[in-house]
Amino acid sequence: MNGTERKATTTKKSITVGFLFEENRKRVKLEQLTGKVGFENEIIDKNVHRPGLALAGYVELFTYNRVQIVGNTEIKYLNSLPKQHARRAFEQLFHFSLPCVIITNNNEVDDELIQIAAEKNVAVFRTPLETTKLIYFIGDFLDDQFAPQTVVHGAFVDVYGVGVLFTGKSGIGKSEIALDLIERGHRLVADDVVTITRKGEGILIGTGNEIVKHILEIRGLGFVDVRSMFGIRAIRFQKRVEIVVELEERDPGIEYTRTGLGNSLINILGVELENVKLPIFPGKNVTVISEVIALNYLLKHYGYDAAKEFSARVENSIAEKALKKTGSKTRAVDYFEHDFE
């Protein structure tokens, strides 16, 4: 990506069951049924699985390396079996290296079955949440943990609700532009180090580094704590990345777009974003232009594209002139109302 320093994409390979428990204990009210057994087990897949078919004996397609969710269906099936058959069905699960099992709806499980899990070093948790809710919360958490990330050198600002990422070579003025936008009431997300995470399909979320979060480095001045100086309204902890504004020193040999009809795109983590190459030089008000870029993006989002509208007007005017017979002299405006002001 020209003008942008970007570190290699990273994707987390695994998390431990203990980390899953600690991060979600309060949110989904997890209860430990096997103590801290199996907390070191690794989760390597962001998806969850319901082991109903595996309990019934079909294990060919059993995705055992996922978090196993045991709901009402599985519990009722086990309770419908004679105790010896239920034990055998449960043992069948633990022939595989499961990361952990979560039982929903506060369902009761026979102590003997819990003992089987403990002997196989597999953590078993219980939650009062319904199965669909638990799958939503745990699935969202795992999706976030395993989402691909990249780090970009730039300044990231929420301008009129639009996530604008400013990139460009070091010292070109990204932080100064961000500071000017903050002074005008916009909100800083991150400066210098911007971590971008792909969430779902086509959504990029940008956030700051824990160390330099909401700290601006202004050359000649030093560090500026935006939250302390401008207040809580001047910051955001994360924001969707929607536009990349690439700042460049003006090069007379480059032909920059003048109509905006041919939008440039940039690819970050497989997601294409609108990319504005903005030449800068002394005296150019980049802050106001940045606000216009954000507002123009909003207009496009709601179905109005100024460049296309202008192009359509030109085409219509040419078509009308070709059809209409005029005198030897053409007028830009056919009639002015009297103006007595």
N, C-alpha and C positions, 0 to 999 in steps of 0.2 A: 504494500500500500504506500504510494508515493507520499512523502512528507509526514508519515506517521511511523513512530517507533512502536512496534508491537511485539510482545513476547509470544513465544510459541503457545499454541492451544494446550491446555491441560484438562484432563478428566480424571476425577478421583477413581481409583481402582477398587477401593473397599472401605468399609467402616466396620467398627466392632459392634457387637450386640449391646455391650455396655454403654457405648456412645448413643445408640438408638434409644435405649431405656432412659438415660439421663436427660436427653433432649426432649423426650416426649412424655415423661412420667406425669407431669402436671397437666399437660394439654389433653391427653386421652385417658388420664387417671389409671395408669398401669399399676397393677399389683403383682409383686413377685410371688410365684408359687414354688420356685425351686431355689430360693436364695440368690446367691451370685454365681450359681453354676452356669457355665457356658458364656460368661460375659466377654471372654476373649475370642469367641467365635467370630468369623468374618462374614459380612454380607457383601456379596460382589455383584448383585443384580438389583436394579432400581424397582423392579416389578414385585408384586406380592402374588401369593398363590393360595388357593383353597384346595386342600388335599382330599376332597370327597371321593374321587375315583380311586385314589391310592388306598384309602381306608377300605374300599370295596374290593381291592385286590388287583386293580389295573394300574401298573406302575411303569409301563413302557414310555409314556410321555410325562412322567412325574418330574416337574421342575423343582427338585429338592433344594437347590441352592438359593431359593428365595425365602423371604419371611413367610411363614405358613399361618394363615388365618383360619381358625376353627370357629365356625358359627353355629347357629341353631340346627341347621341341616345335619352337620357332621355329628354334633352331640346327640341329637335324636336318633341318628343311625346307630351310634355306639350303644345307646341305652336300649335299643330294640334288640340287640344281640345278647345271647347268653354271656355271662361274665367271662368265660374262658375264650369265647370267640372274639369278644371285644378286646381282650388283652392281646390276642394274636393279631388282630387288625391294627392295634396301636403299635405293637412291636414292629410290624411290617414297615411303618413309617420310619422308624429309627434304625433300620438297616442302612439308611442313607444319612449322609452328613448334613443334617438340617442346621441352619443358623439359629433359629428360635421359633417358638410357637406362641401365638397370641390368641386367647380364647375370648370371644365377645359375649355381650349380653349378660355378663356375670354368671355364665353357666357353670354349674358344679361339675367337677371331674373327679372320678374315683381316685383316691389317694394312691392306689396301686399303679395306676396309669402315670401319675405324676412321678412316682418313684422310678418307673422305667425311663422317663425322660432324663431325670437327674443322673441315673447310672450311665446314660449315653452322653452325658455332658451337654445337654441341650436345655437352654433356658425356656421356661414356660411362664407367660404373663397372662393376666386376666384384666379385662376392662368392662365397665358398665355400658360402653357405647354399642350401638347396633353395628352390624357387620359393614353395611354400606358406608356409614360415617367413619368407622375406623379405617377402612380401605382408602377413603378420601384423604384423611389426615396423614396416615403413614405413607400413602402413595405420593402425596405432595412433598412430604419431607424427604423421601428417598429420591424423588425426581430432582429436588434442589441439590442434594448432596452429590449426585452423580452427573449433574449437568456440566457440559463442557464450558470452560472459561478461558479468557485471554485477558492480558493486561495491556492497556494502551497508554502511551504518554500523551496527555492532553488535559484540557479543562472541560468539565461537564456541568452544564447549567440548565435549570428548568426555566425556560423563557415562555411566558404566557401558557404554561402547561405543556409545552413541547420540550422534549429532551434533546438539547443541542450539544453535540460533542465537538469541541474545538481542537483541531490537531495542527501540526506544523513543527518545523524544526525548533530546537531549543533556543530561547531568547527572542522569538518572533513576537511575543506579546500576548500569549494565551491567557496568562494569569491576570494581566492588566485589563483585558477585555472582560474577563469574569468579574473582576472587582467593580468595574464600571456598571455592569449589568446588575450586580447586587445593590449598588447605590441607587439604581433606578427601580428597585423593588422586586427583582427576580431572585431566584434561589439557587445557591450553590449546592451541588451534589458531591463533586470531588474535583481536586486539582492535582496535577502532576501525574499521579498514579490512579488510573481508572480501571477497576476490575469489571469486566463485562461477562455476564452469564447468559447463556441461551436457555430460556424457559419456554418449554412447549415448542410449537411450530411457528417460526417467524417472529418470536418475541425476544428481544435482548434487553436485559436489565443491567444498568450501570450503577456501581457503588464505589465508595472510597476505601482507601487503605486504613486500617485501624490506627496506625501510627500518625499519619498526616491528615486524618479525617477533618475536613472543614478548615484546614490551614492553608492559606495562600502564601506563596513565596514571591514577593515583589522585588525585583532586582533594584538595588540602590536603597531599599527600605528594610527588607528582611521579612520575617514571618508575621502574618496577620491572622489572628484567630477570628474568623467570620462570626461564629456563634456568639462569642463574648462581646464583639464590637457592634454587631448589627442586630443581634437577638435571634430567637428561635425561629422567627418567620423567614429568616434569610437563608435557611438551610433545608435540605432534604437528605434523608439517609439513602434512598435509592430512587431511581426513575427509569422509565423505559427510554432506551436510546432510539431516536427517530430520525435525526438528521446529523450528518457529519459535515462540519464546515472546515475545510482545509485551507489554512492561512498560508499564503505564499508572498514572497517579495515580488513586486511587479516586474515582469520580464517583458520588455517591448517586443520580443520575438515570438511571444505566445499570443494566440488569438483567443481571448476569453469570450464566453457566451454573452450575447447582448439581448437575446430574446427570451431565453429560458425554455425554448421549445424542445431542445434536445437534452433532457435531464440526464446527468451523469449519475451512475450508481456505483456503490462500493460494497464489497462482500466481507462481512465479518461473521465468523462461525457459521457460514452457510446461509446467512440471512442478508438479502440485498437492501441497502438503505440509500436514500437520496444523498448525493455527495455534491456539495457546493464548493467549487474552487474559488476562493476569494482573494484577489490580489490586493495587497495593502501598500500604502505609501504615506509619508507624512501629511497630515491634514485630513485624511480620509476618516469619516466617522463610522468606524466598524461596529460600534455598539448599536447605533440606530439601524444600520443595515442588518445586524443580527436579529434585532426585534422584527424587522420587516420579513426576514427569512422565515421566522417562526410563524408570523401571522399569515404569510403566503402559504405555508404548509397547512395551516388550519383551513384556509379557504379551499385548497385543493381537497382536503379531507372531506369537506362538506359539498364538494362537487363543482367548485368554481376555480377555473384555471385562467389567470389573467393573460398568459401568453397565448393560449388557445383562443380566448375571446378576442384578443387583438388580431390574431391571424384571420379569424372568421370575419371580423369587420372589414379588413382589407380586401378579402376575397369577395365579400358582398358588394363593397363599393366598386370594385373593378367590374363586377358583373352588371351592376346597375348603370354604370357609365357607358358600358358597351351597348346597352339596350336603349338608352335615352339619347335623343338628338338634342344637342346643345348648340349655342351660338359659338362664334369664333373664340370668345373669351369665356373661360370657365371660372366659376367662383367657388371658393372653399365653403362658404356658407351662403345660401340663397337669400336669406332674409334675417335682418336683425330687428328686434323690437326696439322702439324708442327708449333711450336710456336718458332720463332727465337728472340723474344723480350727479 
